[in-house]
Amino acid sequence: MDRSKIIAIITGVISIILAVAYLLLVTLLDFRGEMLPAPQSQLPVSMPLQQLGTANPTLRAPSIYSHS
């Protein structure tokens, strides 16, 4: 056998091993059961967008945007 055939066989075997490993990983992850969303009571309450602009008065728009 010449070198190119050996390299082709080796890369083919590596490809098949990776494909089987991927299928096993997906199967194991699928056995974990149904994915449930996070409970709403555990999530932080978001501020209204208007309050976010005034929350930190040190953050100002660059002077090129102000009309003074």
C-alpha positions as CSV (number, residue, x, y, z in Angstrom):
1,M,0.0,0.0,0.0
2,D,1.2,3.4,-0.7
3,R,1.3,6.3,1.7
4,S,-1.9,8.1,0.4
5,K,-4.1,5.0,0.9
6,I,-2.8,4.6,4.5
7,I,-3.5,8.2,5.3
8,A,-7.0,7.9,3.7
9,I,-7.8,4.8,5.9
10,I,-6.5,6.5,9.0
11,T,-8.5,9.6,8.5
12,G,-11.6,7.5,7.7
13,V,-11.2,5.5,10.9
14,I,-10.8,8.8,12.9
15,S,-13.9,10.2,11.2
16,I,-16.0,7.1,12.1
17,I,-14.7,7.2,15.7
18,L,-15.7,10.9,16.1
19,A,-19.1,10.2,14.6
20,V,-19.9,7.3,16.9
21,A,-18.6,9.3,19.9
22,Y,-20.9,12.2,18.9
23,L,-23.9,9.9,18.6
24,L,-23.2,8.4,22.0
25,L,-22.8,11.9,23.6
26,V,-26.1,13.0,22.1
27,T,-27.8,9.8,23.2
28,L,-26.5,10.3,26.8
29,L,-27.6,13.9,26.9
30,D,-31.1,12.9,25.5
31,F,-31.6,10.4,28.4
32,R,-31.4,13.3,30.9
33,G,-35.1,13.9,30.4
34,E,-37.2,17.0,29.6
35,M,-35.6,20.4,29.9
36,L,-37.7,22.6,32.1
37,P,-37.4,26.4,32.1
38,A,-36.1,28.2,35.2
39,P,-38.9,29.2,37.7
40,Q,-40.0,32.8,37.2
41,S,-39.9,33.5,40.9
42,Q,-36.1,32.8,41.0
43,L,-35.3,35.3,38.2
44,P,-34.2,38.9,39.2
45,V,-36.8,41.6,38.6
46,S,-35.7,43.9,35.7
47,M,-35.8,47.7,36.0
48,P,-37.8,49.7,33.5
49,L,-35.6,51.0,30.7
50,Q,-36.1,54.6,31.8
51,Q,-34.7,53.9,35.2
52,L,-31.6,52.3,33.7
53,G,-30.6,55.6,32.1
54,T,-30.7,57.5,35.4
55,A,-29.3,54.7,37.6
56,N,-25.7,55.9,37.1
57,P,-25.5,59.6,36.6
58,T,-21.8,59.4,35.8
59,L,-22.5,57.7,32.5
60,R,-23.1,60.5,30.0
61,A,-23.3,60.6,26.3
62,P,-20.2,61.9,24.5
63,S,-20.3,65.7,23.9
64,I,-20.8,65.2,20.1
65,Y,-24.3,64.0,20.9
66,S,-25.4,66.8,23.2
67,H,-26.8,70.0,21.7
68,S,-25.2,72.6,24.0
